[in-house]
Amino acid sequence: MICKTCGTELRDGVRTCPICGTRQVVTPPILPQMQPAKFVLTKQRVLSLLCVLTFILIALWRIITA
């Protein structure tokens, strides 16, 4: 950061210039906009879902026929 009055190079976060005493305006950093996560059906997710559903159906079938 550089002092607007005297041009002295300042460390980040300094509130006043040690040379001329001018208060420095500290602007907060701009945060990136958070976007909602998109649900993407990939081949691996579809296969995993089918495997889980198959195991659930097998378990239910064994409970019903027992």
PQR file with spaces between the fields and no chain letter, atoms N, CA, C, O and H, PARSE charges and radii, in Angstrom:
ATOM       1  N    MET     1       0.850   -1.157    0.000 -0.4000 1.5000
ATOM       2  CA   MET     1       0.000    0.000    0.000 -0.0000 2.0000
ATOM       3  C    MET     1       0.904    1.230    0.000  0.5500 1.7000
ATOM       4  O    MET     1       1.976    1.219    0.604 -0.5500 1.4000
ATOM       5  N    ILE     2       0.473    2.273   -0.670 -0.4000 1.5000
ATOM       6  CA   ILE     2       1.254    3.509   -0.768 -0.0000 2.0000
ATOM       7  C    ILE     2       0.435    4.659   -0.201  0.5500 1.7000
ATOM       8  O    ILE     2      -0.761    4.770   -0.470 -0.5500 1.4000
ATOM       9  H    ILE     2      -0.398    2.282   -1.160  0.4000 1.0000
ATOM      10  N    CYS     3       1.090    5.522    0.591 -0.4000 1.5000
ATOM      11  CA   CYS     3       0.436    6.688    1.187 -0.0000 2.0000
ATOM      12  C    CYS     3       0.007    7.640    0.077  0.5500 1.7000
ATOM      13  O    CYS     3       0.786    7.947   -0.825 -0.5500 1.4000
ATOM      14  H    CYS     3       2.061    5.431    0.810  0.4000 1.0000
ATOM      15  N    LYS     4      -1.247    8.108    0.151 -0.4000 1.5000
ATOM      16  CA   LYS     4      -1.785    9.011   -0.873 -0.0000 2.0000
ATOM      17  C    LYS     4      -1.149   10.401   -0.798  0.5500 1.7000
ATOM      18  O    LYS     4      -1.106   11.119   -1.797 -0.5500 1.4000
ATOM      19  H    LYS     4      -1.880    7.859    0.884  0.4000 1.0000
ATOM      20  N    THR     5      -0.655   10.778    0.383 -0.4000 1.5000
ATOM      21  CA   THR     5      -0.119   12.126    0.561 -0.0000 2.0000
ATOM      22  C    THR     5       1.362   12.211    0.206  0.5500 1.7000
ATOM      23  O    THR     5       1.764   13.027   -0.623 -0.5500 1.4000
ATOM      24  H    THR     5      -0.689   10.195    1.194  0.4000 1.0000
ATOM      25  N    CYS     6       2.174   11.355    0.847 -0.4000 1.5000
ATOM      26  CA   CYS     6       3.624   11.500    0.658 -0.0000 2.0000
ATOM      27  C    CYS     6       4.232   10.423   -0.243  0.5500 1.7000
ATOM      28  O    CYS     6       5.394   10.542   -0.634 -0.5500 1.4000
ATOM      29  H    CYS     6       1.847   10.693    1.520  0.4000 1.0000
ATOM      30  N    GLY     7       3.480    9.381   -0.578 -0.4000 1.5000
ATOM      31  CA   GLY     7       3.993    8.350   -1.479 -0.0000 2.0000
ATOM      32  C    GLY     7       4.854    7.290   -0.818  0.5500 1.7000
ATOM      33  O    GLY     7       5.491    6.495   -1.509 -0.5500 1.4000
ATOM      34  H    GLY     7       2.536    9.284   -0.261  0.4000 1.0000
ATOM      35  N    THR     8       4.885    7.263    0.511 -0.4000 1.5000
ATOM      36  CA   THR     8       5.679    6.270    1.226 -0.0000 2.0000
ATOM      37  C    THR     8       5.031    4.900    1.086  0.5500 1.7000
ATOM      38  O    THR     8       3.811    4.767    1.185 -0.5500 1.4000
ATOM      39  H    THR     8       4.367    7.908    1.073  0.4000 1.0000
ATOM      40  N    GLU     9       5.847    3.892    0.856 -0.4000 1.5000
ATOM      41  CA   GLU     9       5.316    2.531    0.774 -0.0000 2.0000
ATOM      42  C    GLU     9       5.029    2.033    2.184  0.5500 1.7000
ATOM      43  O    GLU     9       5.898    2.081    3.055 -0.5500 1.4000
ATOM      44  H    GLU     9       6.838    3.999    0.775  0.4000 1.0000
ATOM      45  N    LEU    10       3.820    1.558    2.404 -0.4000 1.5000
ATOM      46  CA   LEU    10       3.369    1.129    3.717 -0.0000 2.0000
ATOM      47  C    LEU    10       3.078   -0.365    3.722  0.5500 1.7000
ATOM      48  O    LEU    10       2.766   -0.960    2.691 -0.5500 1.4000
ATOM      49  H    LEU    10       3.114    1.519    1.696  0.4000 1.0000
ATOM      50  N    ARG    11       3.188   -0.955    4.909 -0.4000 1.5000
ATOM      51  CA   ARG    11       2.801   -2.354    5.065 -0.0000 2.0000
ATOM      52  C    ARG    11       1.289   -2.460    4.963  0.5500 1.7000
ATOM      53  O    ARG    11       0.580   -1.477    5.180 -0.5500 1.4000
ATOM      54  H    ARG    11       3.441   -0.471    5.747  0.4000 1.0000
ATOM      55  N    ASP    12       0.797   -3.636    4.636 -0.4000 1.5000
ATOM      56  CA   ASP    12      -0.649   -3.845    4.595 -0.0000 2.0000
ATOM      57  C    ASP    12      -1.219   -3.753    5.999  0.5500 1.7000
ATOM      58  O    ASP    12      -0.627   -4.264    6.950 -0.5500 1.4000
ATOM      59  H    ASP    12       1.373   -4.434    4.460  0.4000 1.0000
ATOM      60  N    GLY    13      -2.365   -3.103    6.130 -0.4000 1.5000
ATOM      61  CA   GLY    13      -3.046   -2.988    7.409 -0.0000 2.0000
ATOM      62  C    GLY    13      -2.657   -1.778    8.230  0.5500 1.7000
ATOM      63  O    GLY    13      -3.219   -1.579    9.307 -0.5500 1.4000
ATOM      64  H    GLY    13      -2.846   -2.688    5.357  0.4000 1.0000
ATOM      65  N    VAL    14      -1.711   -0.948    7.770 -0.4000 1.5000
ATOM      66  CA   VAL    14      -1.302    0.254    8.510 -0.0000 2.0000
ATOM      67  C    VAL    14      -2.421    1.281    8.391  0.5500 1.7000
ATOM      68  O    VAL    14      -2.941    1.521    7.302 -0.5500 1.4000
ATOM      69  H    VAL    14      -1.254   -1.109    6.895  0.4000 1.0000
ATOM      70  N    ARG    15      -2.792    1.892    9.532 -0.4000 1.5000
ATOM      71  CA   ARG    15      -3.894    2.853    9.527 -0.0000 2.0000
ATOM      72  C    ARG    15      -3.437    4.289    9.330  0.5500 1.7000
ATOM      73  O    ARG    15      -4.181    5.112    8.798 -0.5500 1.4000
ATOM      74  H    ARG    15      -2.369    1.697   10.417  0.4000 1.0000
ATOM      75  N    THR    16      -2.216    4.595    9.756 -0.4000 1.5000
ATOM      76  CA   THR    16      -1.681    5.948    9.552 -0.0000 2.0000
ATOM      77  C    THR    16      -0.258    5.849    9.014  0.5500 1.7000
ATOM      78  O    THR    16       0.488    4.931    9.355 -0.5500 1.4000
ATOM      79  H    THR    16      -1.611    3.926   10.189  0.4000 1.0000
ATOM      80  N    CYS    17       0.098    6.796    8.181 -0.4000 1.5000
ATOM      81  CA   CYS    17       1.447    6.838    7.614 -0.0000 2.0000
ATOM      82  C    CYS    17       2.420    7.275    8.705  0.5500 1.7000
ATOM      83  O    CYS    17       2.180    8.293    9.354 -0.5500 1.4000
ATOM      84  H    CYS    17      -0.508    7.541    7.904  0.4000 1.0000
ATOM      85  N    PRO    18       3.519    6.534    8.929 -0.5600 1.5000
ATOM      86  CA   PRO    18       4.471    6.930    9.961  0.2800 2.0000
ATOM      87  C    PRO    18       5.268    8.185    9.587  0.5500 1.7000
ATOM      88  O    PRO    18       5.866    8.806   10.466 -0.5500 1.4000
ATOM      89  N    ILE    19       5.291    8.570    8.323 -0.4000 1.5000
ATOM      90  CA   ILE    19       6.055    9.737    7.876 -0.0000 2.0000
ATOM      91  C    ILE    19       5.229   11.018    8.000  0.5500 1.7000
ATOM      92  O    ILE    19       5.653   11.974    8.650 -0.5500 1.4000
ATOM      93  H    ILE    19       4.805    8.066    7.609  0.4000 1.0000
ATOM      94  N    CYS    20       4.048   11.034    7.373 -0.4000 1.5000
ATOM      95  CA   CYS    20       3.260   12.270    7.352 -0.0000 2.0000
ATOM      96  C    CYS    20       2.053   12.233    8.292  0.5500 1.7000
ATOM      97  O    CYS    20       1.450   13.276    8.545 -0.5500 1.4000
ATOM      98  H    CYS    20       3.704   10.258    6.845  0.4000 1.0000
ATOM      99  N    GLY    21       1.688   11.062    8.815 -0.4000 1.5000
ATOM     100  CA   GLY    21       0.582   10.968    9.769 -0.0000 2.0000
ATOM     101  C    GLY    21      -0.791   10.934    9.132  0.5500 1.7000
ATOM     102  O    GLY    21      -1.794   11.013    9.842 -0.5500 1.4000
ATOM     103  H    GLY    21       2.179   10.215    8.609  0.4000 1.0000
ATOM     104  N    THR    22      -0.868   10.820    7.809 -0.4000 1.5000
ATOM     105  CA   THR    22      -2.158   10.782    7.132 -0.0000 2.0000
ATOM     106  C    THR    22      -2.844    9.452    7.405  0.5500 1.7000
ATOM     107  O    THR    22      -2.229    8.389    7.314 -0.5500 1.4000
ATOM     108  H    THR    22      -0.053   10.757    7.232  0.4000 1.0000
ATOM     109  N    ARG    23      -4.142    9.528    7.746 -0.4000 1.5000
ATOM     110  CA   ARG    23      -4.913    8.299    7.942 -0.0000 2.0000
ATOM     111  C    ARG    23      -5.105    7.618    6.597  0.5500 1.7000
ATOM     112  O    ARG    23      -5.395    8.263    5.590 -0.5500 1.4000
ATOM     113  H    ARG    23      -4.642   10.391    7.820  0.4000 1.0000
ATOM     114  N    GLN    24      -4.938    6.312    6.603 -0.4000 1.5000
ATOM     115  CA   GLN    24      -5.090    5.528    5.385 -0.0000 2.0000
ATOM     116  C    GLN    24      -6.474    4.885    5.377  0.5500 1.7000
ATOM     117  O    GLN    24      -6.940    4.360    6.388 -0.5500 1.4000
ATOM     118  H    GLN    24      -4.702    5.788    7.422  0.4000 1.0000
ATOM     119  N    VAL    25      -7.106    4.938    4.233 -0.4000 1.5000
ATOM     120  CA   VAL    25      -8.419    4.309    4.073 -0.0000 2.0000
ATOM     121  C    VAL    25      -8.173    2.861    3.683  0.5500 1.7000
ATOM     122  O    VAL    25      -7.562    2.569    2.654 -0.5500 1.4000
ATOM     123  H    VAL    25      -6.727    5.364    3.412  0.4000 1.0000
ATOM     124  N    VAL    26      -8.664    1.962    4.529 -0.4000 1.5000
ATOM     125  CA   VAL    26      -8.486    0.540    4.263 -0.0000 2.0000
ATOM     126  C    VAL    26      -9.786    0.009    3.688  0.5500 1.7000
ATOM     127  O    VAL    26     -10.816    0.026    4.362 -0.5500 1.4000
ATOM     128  H    VAL    26      -9.160    2.199    5.364  0.4000 1.0000
ATOM     129  N    THR    27      -9.749   -0.457    2.459 -0.4000 1.5000
ATOM     130  CA   THR    27     -10.928   -1.034    1.838 -0.0000 2.0000
ATOM     131  C    THR    27     -10.928   -2.529    2.092  0.5500 1.7000
ATOM     132  O    THR    27      -9.905   -3.189    1.909 -0.5500 1.4000
ATOM     133  H    THR    27      -8.912   -0.470    1.912  0.4000 1.0000
ATOM     134  N    PRO    28     -12.061   -3.070    2.510 -0.5600 1.5000
ATOM     135  CA   PRO    28     -12.120   -4.503    2.755  0.2800 2.0000
ATOM     136  C    PRO    28     -11.982   -5.272    1.432  0.5500 1.7000
ATOM     137  O    PRO    28     -12.436   -4.800    0.390 -0.5500 1.4000
ATOM     138  N    PRO    29     -11.368   -6.432    1.474 -0.5600 1.5000
ATOM     139  CA   PRO    29     -11.213   -7.194    0.235  0.2800 2.0000
ATOM     140  C    PRO    29     -12.569   -7.651   -0.291  0.5500 1.7000
ATOM     141  O    PRO    29     -13.485   -7.949    0.476 -0.5500 1.4000
ATOM     142  N    ILE    30     -12.674   -7.697   -1.595 -0.4000 1.5000
ATOM     143  CA   ILE    30     -13.916   -8.118   -2.233 -0.0000 2.0000
ATOM     144  C    ILE    30     -13.944   -9.642   -2.240  0.5500 1.7000
ATOM     145  O    ILE    30     -13.048  -10.292   -2.779 -0.5500 1.4000
ATOM     146  H    ILE    30     -11.930   -7.455   -2.218  0.4000 1.0000
ATOM     147  N    LEU    31     -14.983  -10.197   -1.634 -0.4000 1.5000
ATOM     148  CA   LEU    31     -15.119  -11.639   -1.574 -0.0000 2.0000
ATOM     149  C    LEU    31     -15.817  -12.148   -2.830  0.5500 1.7000
ATOM     150  O    LEU    31     -16.737  -11.500   -3.330 -0.5500 1.4000
ATOM     151  H    LEU    31     -15.711   -9.669   -1.196  0.4000 1.0000
ATOM     152  N    PRO    32     -15.396  -13.290   -3.341 -0.5600 1.5000
ATOM     153  CA   PRO    32     -16.063  -13.824   -4.540  0.2800 2.0000
ATOM     154  C    PRO    32     -17.485  -14.253   -4.201  0.5500 1.7000
ATOM     155  O    PRO    32     -17.762  -14.718   -3.095 -0.5500 1.4000
ATOM     156  N    GLN    33     -18.359  -14.093   -5.148 -0.4000 1.5000
ATOM     157  CA   GLN    33     -19.751  -14.481   -4.962 -0.0000 2.0000
ATOM     158  C    GLN    33     -19.852  -15.995   -4.882  0.5500 1.7000
ATOM     159  O    GLN    33     -19.299  -16.714   -5.715 -0.5500 1.4000
ATOM     160  H    GLN    33     -18.134  -13.715   -6.046  0.4000 1.0000
ATOM     161  N    MET    34     -20.562  -16.465   -3.873 -0.4000 1.5000
ATOM     162  CA   MET    34     -20.756  -17.898   -3.718 -0.0000 2.0000
ATOM     163  C    MET    34     -21.964  -18.311   -4.546  0.5500 1.7000
ATOM     164  O    MET    34     -23.052  -17.755   -4.393 -0.5500 1.4000
ATOM     165  H    MET    34     -21.011  -15.881   -3.196  0.4000 1.0000
ATOM     166  N    GLN    35     -21.770  -19.273   -5.412 -0.4000 1.5000
ATOM     167  CA   GLN    35     -22.862  -19.773   -6.227 -0.0000 2.0000
ATOM     168  C    GLN    35     -23.308  -21.113   -5.660  0.5500 1.7000
ATOM     169  O    GLN    35     -22.494  -21.880   -5.146 -0.5500 1.4000
ATOM     170  H    GLN    35     -20.887  -19.725   -5.537  0.4000 1.0000
ATOM     171  N    PRO    36     -24.603  -21.392   -5.756 -0.5600 1.5000
ATOM     172  CA   PRO    36     -25.075  -22.686   -5.251  0.2800 2.0000
ATOM     173  C    PRO    36     -24.463  -23.824   -6.061  0.5500 1.7000
ATOM     174  O    PRO    36     -24.256  -23.712   -7.270 -0.5500 1.4000
ATOM     175  N    ALA    37     -24.185  -24.907   -5.370 -0.4000 1.5000
ATOM     176  CA   ALA    37     -23.586  -26.065   -6.025 -0.0000 2.0000
ATOM     177  C    ALA    37     -24.601  -26.704   -6.966  0.5500 1.7000
ATOM     178  O    ALA    37     -25.778  -26.837   -6.630 -0.5500 1.4000
ATOM     179  H    ALA    37     -24.353  -24.998   -4.388  0.4000 1.0000
ATOM     180  N    LYS    38     -24.142  -27.088   -8.117 -0.4000 1.5000
ATOM     181  CA   LYS    38     -25.002  -27.742   -9.092 -0.0000 2.0000
ATOM     182  C    LYS    38     -24.868  -29.252   -8.923  0.5500 1.7000
ATOM     183  O    LYS    38     -23.769  -29.771   -8.728 -0.5500 1.4000
ATOM     184  H    LYS    38     -23.186  -26.980   -8.389  0.4000 1.0000
ATOM     185  N    PHE    39     -25.998  -29.947   -9.000 -0.4000 1.5000
ATOM     186  CA   PHE    39     -25.988  -31.404   -8.898 -0.0000 2.0000
ATOM     187  C    PHE    39     -25.815  -31.959  -10.300  0.5500 1.7000
ATOM     188  O    PHE    39     -26.672  -31.770  -11.163 -0.5500 1.4000
ATOM     189  H    PHE    39     -26.891  -29.526   -9.159  0.4000 1.0000
ATOM     190  N    VAL    40     -24.710  -32.640  -10.522 -0.4000 1.5000
ATOM     191  CA   VAL    40     -24.398  -33.175  -11.840 -0.0000 2.0000
ATOM     192  C    VAL    40     -24.458  -34.693  -11.764  0.5500 1.7000
ATOM     193  O    VAL    40     -23.815  -35.316  -10.919 -0.5500 1.4000
ATOM     194  H    VAL    40     -24.013  -32.794   -9.822  0.4000 1.0000
ATOM     195  N    LEU    41     -25.240  -35.274  -12.662 -0.4000 1.5000
ATOM     196  CA   LEU    41     -25.327  -36.732  -12.717 -0.0000 2.0000
ATOM     197  C    LEU    41     -24.222  -37.258  -13.630  0.5500 1.7000
ATOM     198  O    LEU    41     -24.306  -37.164  -14.854 -0.5500 1.4000
ATOM     199  H    LEU    41     -25.762  -34.769  -13.349  0.4000 1.0000
ATOM     200  N    THR    42     -23.203  -37.805  -13.012 -0.4000 1.5000
ATOM     201  CA   THR    42     -22.137  -38.411  -13.779 -0.0000 2.0000
ATOM     202  C    THR    42     -22.392  -39.910  -13.866  0.5500 1.7000
ATOM     203  O    THR    42     -23.253  -40.447  -13.168 -0.5500 1.4000
ATOM     204  H    THR    42     -23.135  -37.882  -12.017  0.4000 1.0000
ATOM     205  N    LYS    43     -21.645  -40.567  -14.719 -0.4000 1.5000
ATOM     206  CA   LYS    43     -21.808  -42.005  -14.900 -0.0000 2.0000
ATOM     207  C    LYS    43     -21.537  -42.740  -13.584  0.5500 1.7000
ATOM     208  O    LYS    43     -22.230  -43.704  -13.257 -0.5500 1.4000
ATOM     209  H    LYS    43     -20.946  -40.131  -15.285  0.4000 1.0000
ATOM     210  N    GLN    44     -20.548  -42.296  -12.843 -0.4000 1.5000
ATOM     211  CA   GLN    44     -20.203  -42.938  -11.572 -0.0000 2.0000
ATOM     212  C    GLN    44     -21.321  -42.765  -10.542  0.5500 1.7000
ATOM     213  O    GLN    44     -21.614  -43.696   -9.792 -0.5500 1.4000
ATOM     214  H    GLN    44     -19.985  -41.513  -13.108  0.4000 1.0000
ATOM     215  N    ARG    45     -21.939  -41.602  -10.497 -0.4000 1.5000
ATOM     216  CA   ARG    45     -23.027  -41.379   -9.542 -0.0000 2.0000
ATOM     217  C    ARG    45     -24.245  -42.225   -9.889  0.5500 1.7000
ATOM     218  O    ARG    45     -24.898  -42.767   -8.998 -0.5500 1.4000
ATOM     219  H    ARG    45     -21.701  -40.846  -11.107  0.4000 1.0000
ATOM     220  N    VAL    46     -24.554  -42.343  -11.173 -0.4000 1.5000
ATOM     221  CA   VAL    46     -25.701  -43.148  -11.589 -0.0000 2.0000
ATOM     222  C    VAL    46     -25.462  -44.610  -11.248  0.5500 1.7000
ATOM     223  O    VAL    46     -26.367  -45.275  -10.744 -0.5500 1.4000
ATOM     224  H    VAL    46     -24.023  -41.903  -11.898  0.4000 1.0000
ATOM     225  N    LEU    47     -24.267  -45.126  -11.510 -0.4000 1.5000
ATOM     226  CA   LEU    47     -23.957  -46.520  -11.188 -0.0000 2.0000
ATOM     227  C    LEU    47     -23.993  -46.755   -9.680  0.5500 1.7000
ATOM     228  O    LEU    47     -24.479  -47.792   -9.230 -0.5500 1.4000
ATOM     229  H    LEU    47     -23.532  -44.586  -11.919  0.4000 1.0000
ATOM     230  N    SER    48     -23.492  -45.817   -8.907 -0.4000 1.5000
ATOM     231  CA   SER    48     -23.523  -45.954   -7.456 -0.0000 2.0000
ATOM     232  C    SER    48     -24.957  -45.973   -6.942  0.5500 1.7000
ATOM     233  O    SER    48     -25.293  -46.766   -6.062 -0.5500 1.4000
ATOM     234  H    SER    48     -23.097  -44.974   -9.273  0.4000 1.0000
ATOM     235  N    LEU    49     -25.794  -45.112   -7.483 -0.4000 1.5000
ATOM     236  CA   LEU    49     -27.190  -45.066   -7.077 -0.0000 2.0000
ATOM     237  C    LEU    49     -27.897  -46.371   -7.422  0.5500 1.7000
ATOM     238  O    LEU    49     -28.689  -46.880   -6.630 -0.5500 1.4000
ATOM     239  H    LEU    49     -25.522  -44.468   -8.198  0.4000 1.0000
ATOM     240  N    LEU    50     -27.611  -46.911   -8.603 -0.4000 1.5000
ATOM     241  CA   LEU    50     -28.219  -48.187   -8.998 -0.0000 2.0000
ATOM     242  C    LEU    50     -27.769  -49.318   -8.081  0.5500 1.7000
ATOM     243  O    LEU    50     -28.572  -50.185   -7.736 -0.5500 1.4000
ATOM     244  H    LEU    50     -26.967  -46.498   -9.247  0.4000 1.0000
ATOM     245  N    CYS    51     -26.511  -49.325   -7.683 -0.4000 1.5000
ATOM     246  CA   CYS    51     -26.012  -50.363   -6.763 -0.0000 2.0000
ATOM     247  C    CYS    51     -26.706  -50.268   -5.414  0.5500 1.7000
ATOM     248  O    CYS    51     -27.122  -51.285   -4.858 -0.5500 1.4000
ATOM     249  H    CYS    51     -25.859  -48.620   -7.962  0.4000 1.0000
ATOM     250  N    VAL    52     -26.834  -49.073   -4.890 -0.4000 1.5000
ATOM     251  CA   VAL    52     -27.486  -48.892   -3.595 -0.0000 2.0000
ATOM     252  C    VAL    52     -28.944  -49.315   -3.668  0.5500 1.7000
ATOM     253  O    VAL    52     -29.431  -50.008   -2.775 -0.5500 1.4000
ATOM     254  H    VAL    52     -26.496  -48.247   -5.342  0.4000 1.0000
ATOM     255  N    LEU    53     -29.643  -48.909   -4.714 -0.4000 1.5000
ATOM     256  CA   LEU    53     -31.043  -49.306   -4.869 -0.0000 2.0000
ATOM     257  C    LEU    53     -31.182  -50.813   -5.005  0.5500 1.7000
ATOM     258  O    LEU    53     -32.136  -51.390   -4.483 -0.5500 1.4000
ATOM     259  H    LEU    53     -29.247  -48.347   -5.440  0.4000 1.0000
ATOM     260  N    THR    54     -30.250  -51.464   -5.696 -0.4000 1.5000
ATOM     261  CA   THR    54     -30.285  -52.919   -5.835 -0.0000 2.0000
ATOM     262  C    THR    54     -30.138  -53.589   -4.478  0.5500 1.7000
ATOM     263  O    THR    54     -30.882  -54.520   -4.170 -0.5500 1.4000
ATOM     264  H    THR    54     -29.475  -50.995   -6.120  0.4000 1.0000
ATOM     265  N    PHE    55     -29.194  -53.134   -3.661 -0.4000 1.5000
ATOM     266  CA   PHE    55     -29.018  -53.710   -2.327 -0.0000 2.0000
ATOM     267  C    PHE    55     -30.253  -53.495   -1.453  0.5500 1.7000
ATOM     268  O    PHE    55     -30.629  -54.381   -0.686 -0.5500 1.4000
ATOM     269  H    PHE    55     -28.590  -52.377   -3.911  0.4000 1.0000
ATOM     270  N    ILE    56     -30.873  -52.345   -1.560 -0.4000 1.5000
ATOM     271  CA   ILE    56     -32.081  -52.069   -0.774 -0.0000 2.0000
ATOM     272  C    ILE    56     -33.207  -52.984   -1.214  0.5500 1.7000
ATOM     273  O    ILE    56     -33.919  -53.534   -0.373 -0.5500 1.4000
ATOM     274  H    ILE    56     -30.567  -51.625   -2.183  0.4000 1.0000
ATOM     275  N    LEU    57     -33.383  -53.159   -2.520 -0.4000 1.5000
ATOM     276  CA   LEU    57     -34.449  -54.030   -3.021 -0.0000 2.0000
ATOM     277  C    LEU    57     -34.211  -55.479   -2.622  0.5500 1.7000
ATOM     278  O    LEU    57     -35.158  -56.187   -2.279 -0.5500 1.4000
ATOM     279  H    LEU    57     -32.805  -52.713   -3.203  0.4000 1.0000
ATOM     280  N    ILE    58     -32.962  -55.931   -2.662 -0.4000 1.5000
ATOM     281  CA   ILE    58     -32.653  -57.298   -2.241 -0.0000 2.0000
ATOM     282  C    ILE    58     -32.963  -57.471   -0.761  0.5500 1.7000
ATOM     283  O    ILE    58     -33.536  -58.487   -0.366 -0.5500 1.4000
ATOM     284  H    ILE    58     -32.193  -55.356   -2.940  0.4000 1.0000
ATOM     285  N    ALA    59     -32.593  -56.494    0.062 -0.4000 1.5000
ATOM     286  CA   ALA    59     -32.866  -56.576    1.501 -0.0000 2.0000
ATOM     287  C    ALA    59     -34.368  -56.598    1.769  0.5500 1.7000
ATOM     288  O    ALA    59     -34.840  -57.383    2.592 -0.5500 1.4000
ATOM     289  H    ALA    59     -32.127  -55.669   -0.259  0.4000 1.0000
ATOM     290  N    LEU    60     -35.115  -55.747    1.086 -0.4000 1.5000
ATOM     291  CA   LEU    60     -36.585  -55.739    1.256 -0.0000 2.0000
ATOM     292  C    LEU    60     -37.192  -57.046    0.799  0.5500 1.7000
ATOM     293  O    LEU    60     -38.102  -57.553    1.455 -0.5500 1.4000
ATOM     294  H    LEU    60     -34.732  -55.109    0.418  0.4000 1.0000
ATOM     295  N    TRP    61     -36.727  -57.610   -0.296 -0.4000 1.5000
ATOM     296  CA   TRP    61     -37.268  -58.869   -0.818 -0.0000 2.0000
ATOM     297  C    TRP    61     -37.027  -60.004    0.183  0.5500 1.7000
ATOM     298  O    TRP    61     -37.892  -60.857    0.382 -0.5500 1.4000
ATOM     299  H    TRP    61     -35.988  -57.199   -0.829  0.4000 1.0000
ATOM     300  N    ARG    62     -35.836  -60.007    0.815 -0.4000 1.5000
ATOM     301  CA   ARG    62     -35.540  -61.054    1.807 -0.0000 2.0000
ATOM     302  C    ARG    62     -36.413  -60.898    3.053  0.5500 1.7000
ATOM     303  O    ARG    62     -36.816  -61.892    3.657 -0.5500 1.4000
ATOM     304  H    ARG    62     -35.134  -59.315    0.654  0.4000 1.0000
ATOM     305  N    ILE    63     -36.707  -59.647    3.441 -0.4000 1.5000
ATOM     306  CA   ILE    63     -37.563  -59.427    4.613 -0.0000 2.0000
ATOM     307  C    ILE    63     -38.981  -59.884    4.312  0.5500 1.7000
ATOM     308  O    ILE    63     -39.622  -60.514    5.154 -0.5500 1.4000
ATOM     309  H    ILE    63     -36.380  -58.839    2.950  0.4000 1.0000
ATOM     310  N    ILE    64     -39.479  -59.574    3.118 -0.4000 1.5000
ATOM     311  CA   ILE    64     -40.855  -59.910    2.757 -0.0000 2.0000
ATOM     312  C    ILE    64     -41.017  -61.416    2.611  0.5500 1.7000
ATOM     313  O    ILE    64     -42.027  -61.963    3.055 -0.5500 1.4000
ATOM     314  H    ILE    64     -38.959  -59.062    2.434  0.4000 1.0000
ATOM     315  N    THR    65     -40.055  -62.100    2.003 -0.4000 1.5000
ATOM     316  CA   THR    65     -40.190  -63.542    1.753 -0.0000 2.0000
ATOM     317  C    THR    65     -39.792  -64.388    2.953  0.5500 1.7000
ATOM     318  O    THR    65     -39.969  -65.606    2.914 -0.5500 1.4000
ATOM     319  H    THR    65     -39.235  -61.655    1.643  0.4000 1.0000
ATOM     320  N    ALA    66     -39.276  -63.812    3.986 -0.4000 1.5000
ATOM     321  CA   ALA    66     -38.827  -64.612    5.145 -0.0000 2.0000
ATOM     322  C    ALA    66     -39.969  -65.045    6.014  0.5500 1.7000
ATOM     323  O    ALA    66     -39.757  -65.720    7.022 -0.5500 1.4000
ATOM     324  H    ALA    66     -39.132  -62.823    4.017  0.4000 1.0000
